[in-house]
């Protein structure tokens, strides 16, 4: 794996994921043909994925599900639930949409000699 995970490119991440899936498959003594058939994907698709080529998210997820690794995948992106105490104290609900920050023009600082009325 790359020395700094935060600087990985999509290509290097695909390669790392493919290599890891191949190692899991081999550690369980499952052939590519068997895994592809059980996952409902083509053998060529599995080979491309294990070689580090990009693939459809659906194909990747089918392999993860077939290998029984769904919990591992879901744990990589933790749920962002608001704790009940935060909801009560802030009197707000969970976000449903993202909204860009509003940029206001910076206020001109007041200096001596300026008219305050306008």
Secondary structure, 3 states (H helix, E strand, C coil): CCCCHHHCCHHHHHHHHHHHHHHHHHHCCCCHHHHHHHHCCCHHHHHHHHCCCCCCHHHHHHHHHHCCCHHHHHHCCCCCCCCHHHHHHHCCCCCCCCCCCCCCCCCCCCCCCCCCCC
